[in-house]
Amino acid sequence: MKNIKFLVDDNIPGFVSKSLTGSGYDTACVNKGASDIEISKTAKRQGRVILTLDKDLANTVLFPPSQFNIIQLAIHPPEKHAVLKAVLDLLASMELAGIKGLIVVTKHGFTKIEK
């Protein structure tokens, strides 16, 4: 499972990215202020799963789940420990092949949207 490569949006607390890296995950952070299009192109080119709080990246018309792998965290407030717990719970519950398409994560679980 640690073969997953993440592209962490700048709206994710730095603590989360550092914790994932410390746990053995390959993480890269987007440049501050990068547009959603830039983020999606970088993720696709590098074979990374986008990790974001941004609802716009969950737009399946602009970012079709058949082309992009996105984990959109719908956790409010986005407190760093709650965000990290949600991500780790998701990773613990899914097989490597399960990180495909759009996955929306809340404090109470996740919804997978794959088309």
N, C-alpha and C positions, 0 to 999 in steps of 0.2 A: 504494500500500500504506500510505502514511503517513496515509491517511484514517481508519485504525482508531483508535477512541477506547478507551483502556484505563481500567478501574477497578482500581487496584492495592491489593491487600489489605495490611493492616498487617504481615503476616508476611513480606513481600517486602523484602529489603534496600533502604533508601532510595537507595543507589547505583544500583540498577537503574532505579527510577522516574526519577531525575535523568538518567540516561544515555539513556533512551527519550525524555524530553522534549527533551534536547539534540540528539537525532537527528531531531527534528521530529514526534514522535508526540504526540497529545493524551492526556495522562495526568492522572488525578485519583486522589487517595488516599482510602481509606475512613477514617472516623473511628476512632481507636483503640478497640478493644473492641466494634466494631459486630458484630451477630449476622449469621450467614449469611443469614437471611431479609432483614435490612435491606440487606445487600450486594447480594443478588439483586434486590430491588425497585429499588434505586438504579440498578443496571446496566441493568435493563430500561427504566426510565423515561428514562434518559439515552442509551440506545442504545450502551452500552459493553460491551466484552469484559472479563470478570473475569480478573485475573491473580493466582493464588494458589498457596500451598504446601499449603493445607488440603485434605485428602482428603475431608472432609465435603461440600465444594462439588462433588465429582465424583460425588456420589450422584445417579444419573440418575432415581431415583424422586422425590426431592424437588426436583431441578432438571433437568427434562427438557430434553435437547438441542434439542428442537424450539422451546423457549421461551427458553433461555439460551445465551449464548456464553461458554464458560469455558475458560481455559487453566490446567490444574492441573500445576504443576511438581513432579515426583517426583524431586527431586535431593537426594541426601544425601551429605555434609552440604551444606546450602544456602549454600555459599560464594558471595559476591556475584559474582565474575567467572564462575564456572561457571553461575550462574543467568542472568546477562546473555547469555553466549555461547549458551546453549540457546534463549533467547527470540529472539535475533537470527538464529540458524540457522533456527529455525522460520519467522520472518517472511520470510527470504530464500528459503525453499523453497515458499512458498504464495502463491497469488493472493489478492487481496482477498476474493473470495467464498469462499475456503477457510477463513476464520476463522469457522466456524459450528459450533454444537453443542459437544461436549466434546472437548478435545484434551489428552491426557496426555503430558507431555514428560519425558524422562529424559536423562541425559548422553549416551545412545547413540542418540537419535532421538525420534520421537513416534508416538503412536497416535491416530488420529482416530475418534471415535465420534459418528456423526450419525444421529439417528432422527427 
